[in-house]
């Protein structure tokens, strides 16, 4: 997924600014860290996890290096090299920055017509890590969130609305069960297929992202 944060937004703003306008300076300042992050991504792609870790850490230490791309890269490199505790911390940092940027990119994928997770053992093996860390963060910070469920574009609108709500409720209830002190401020909402990303209705790997649960910050209700 596209990990947009404040640094990426500055790059977008600079790209949309006319030549010679001062705002481009903010973009230039992000380049050293961004270049190092890209090098880290290339090392990750070729399976050189130690090199990737060194590059992502170096980027984090640079000006404007604290980005979601870096934390996502660190998580992946730590996870692939079986450094689980470091991977857990990198994921926690990634989620925290996502909340800070109001852009929580974490998504849980589901099988067709069910509330069971998508049949990809490599992905679903990581879901338990994610859920524990999300639950811990929400308990510690008392953030208010809406857990939003989605479905692919087959079947009736009402069926998919119900299915997407049940998916959201599964994630909400799992997070609540993992909470050390309880009292998480979570709502569950089903959107059916109204917010499809792919929308093909092929019910396979191609539109798996449509069968998802994601998170949105919301204002905390008083009383």
C-alpha positions in Angstrom: 0.0 0.0 0.0 1.0 3.6 -0.6 2.3 4.8 2.8 1.5 8.5 2.7 2.6 10.6 5.7 3.6 14.2 6.3 6.9 13.8 4.5 5.3 12.3 1.4 2.7 15.1 1.5 5.5 17.7 1.4 6.9 15.9 -1.7 3.5 16.0 -3.3 3.1 19.7 -2.6 6.5 20.5 -4.0 5.8 18.5 -7.2 2.6 20.5 -7.6 4.3 23.9 -7.1 5.5 26.1 -9.9 9.2 26.3 -10.5 11.0 28.9 -8.4 8.5 28.9 -5.6 10.0 28.5 -2.1 8.0 25.5 -1.1 10.2 23.3 -3.2 12.9 23.7 -0.6 11.0 21.4 1.7 11.1 18.7 -0.9 14.9 19.0 -1.3 15.4 18.5 2.4 13.6 15.2 2.2 15.8 13.8 -0.6 18.8 12.3 1.4 16.5 10.3 3.7 14.2 9.3 0.8 17.1 8.1 -1.3 18.5 6.0 1.6 15.0 4.5 2.1 14.8 3.5 -1.6 18.2 1.8 -1.2 16.8 0.0 1.8 13.8 -1.1 -0.2 16.0 -2.5 -2.9 18.1 -4.4 -0.4 14.9 -5.8 1.1 13.7 -6.9 -2.3 16.8 -8.9 -3.0 16.7 -10.5 0.5 19.7 -8.7 2.0 18.0 -8.0 5.3 21.0 -6.9 7.2 21.8 -4.3 4.5 18.2 -3.2 4.5 18.2 -2.8 8.2 21.3 -0.6 8.2 19.9 1.6 5.4 16.5 2.0 7.1 18.1 2.9 10.4 20.4 5.4 8.6 17.5 7.0 6.9 15.6 7.3 10.3 18.6 9.2 11.7 18.5 11.7 8.9 16.5 14.9 8.6 12.8 14.0 7.8 13.7 10.3 8.0 10.9 9.3 10.4 8.5 8.0 7.8 6.0 5.2 7.5 8.0 3.8 4.7 11.1 3.4 6.9 9.2 1.8 9.8 7.4 -0.5 7.4 10.8 -1.5 5.9 12.3 -2.0 9.3 9.3 -4.2 10.3 9.6 -6.3 7.1 13.4 -6.7 7.4 13.3 -7.6 11.1 10.4 -10.1 10.5 12.1 -11.8 7.6 15.3 -12.2 9.5 13.5 -13.7 12.5 14.2 -10.8 14.9 10.6 -10.9 16.3 11.0 -8.5 19.2 12.5 -5.8 17.0 9.8 -6.5 14.4 7.1 -6.0 17.0 8.6 -2.6 18.0 8.9 -1.5 14.4 5.3 -2.3 13.8 4.3 -0.4 17.0 6.2 2.6 15.7 4.6 2.3 12.3 1.1 2.2 13.8 1.8 5.1 16.1 3.0 7.2 13.2 0.0 6.2 11.2 -2.3 7.5 14.0 -0.2 10.7 14.3 -0.6 11.3 10.5 -4.3 10.2 10.6 -3.5 7.7 7.9 -3.6 4.2 9.3 -2.7 1.9 6.4 -3.0 -1.5 8.3 -5.5 -3.8 6.6 -6.8 -7.3 7.4 -7.9 -9.4 4.5 -10.6 -12.0 4.4 -11.7 -15.1 2.4 -14.8 -14.8 0.2 -18.2 -14.9 2.0 -16.6 -15.4 5.5 -15.1 -13.7 8.5 -12.0 -16.0 8.3 -8.7 -14.5 7.3 -7.3 -14.6 3.7 -5.6 -17.9 2.8 -2.1 -16.6 2.7 -0.1 -18.2 5.6 2.7 -15.7 5.3 0.3 -12.7 5.8 -2.0 -14.2 8.4 0.9 -15.4 10.5 1.7 -11.7 11.1 -1.9 -10.7 11.9 -1.6 -11.8 15.6 1.4 -9.6 16.0 -0.5 -6.7 14.5 -3.6 -7.2 16.6 -1.7 -7.4 19.9 0.2 -4.2 19.1 -2.8 -2.3 17.9 -4.7 -3.4 21.1 -1.8 -2.3 23.3 -1.5 1.1 21.6 -5.3 1.8 21.8 -5.3 0.9 25.5 -2.3 3.0 26.3 -3.4 6.1 24.4 -7.2 5.8 24.7 -7.6 6.7 21.1 -11.1 6.4 19.6 -11.3 4.4 16.4 -13.9 3.0 14.0 -13.2 -0.5 12.7 -14.5 -0.5 9.2 -15.3 -3.7 7.3 -15.6 -4.1 3.5 -16.6 -6.8 1.0 -16.1 -7.6 -2.6 -18.7 -6.7 -5.2 -20.7 -9.9 -5.6 -24.1 -10.7 -4.0 -26.7 -8.3 -2.8 -25.9 -5.0 -1.2 -27.6 -6.0 2.1 -25.8 -9.3 2.3 -22.5 -7.6 1.8 -23.3 -4.9 4.3 -24.0 -7.5 6.9 -20.9 -9.5 6.0 -18.7 -6.4 6.2 -20.1 -5.5 9.6 -19.4 -9.0 10.9 -15.8 -8.7 9.7 -15.4 -5.4 11.5 -16.9 -6.9 14.7 -14.5 -9.8 14.6 -11.5 -7.5 14.6 -13.1 -5.2 17.2 -13.8 -8.2 19.5 -10.4 -9.7 19.0 -8.7 -6.4 19.9 -10.9 -6.1 23.0 -9.9 -9.6 24.1 -6.2 -8.7 23.8 -6.5 -5.5 25.8 -4.8 -5.7 29.1 -7.1 -3.3 30.9 -10.1 -3.4 28.6 -12.2 -0.4 27.8 -11.0 0.1 24.2 -12.9 2.9 22.5 -13.9 1.0 19.3 -16.9 1.2 17.0 -17.6 -1.4 14.3 -19.0 -0.2 10.9 -19.8 -2.2 7.8 -19.5 -0.5 4.4 -20.4 -3.5 2.1 -18.9 -2.9 -1.3 -19.5 0.9 -1.3 -15.8 1.6 -1.0 -14.2 -1.0 -3.2 -10.6 -0.4 -4.3 -10.6 -3.0 -7.1 -14.3 -3.6 -7.6 -14.1 -6.5 -10.2 -16.1 -8.9 -8.1 -13.9 -11.8 -9.2 -13.6 -13.1 -5.7 -10.0 -14.1 -6.0 -6.6 -12.8 -5.3 -7.2 -9.9 -7.7 -9.8 -8.2 -5.6 -8.7 -9.5 -2.1 -8.1 -6.0 -1.0 -11.8 -5.3 -1.3 -12.5 -7.9 1.4 -10.7 -6.0 4.2 -11.0 -4.4 7.6 -9.3 -1.1 8.3 -9.2 1.6 10.9 -10.2 5.3 11.0 -9.7 7.8 13.8 -12.8 9.4 15.2 -13.6 12.0 17.8 -14.2 10.6 21.2 -17.7 11.0 22.4 -18.3 12.9 25.7 -20.3 11.2 28.4 
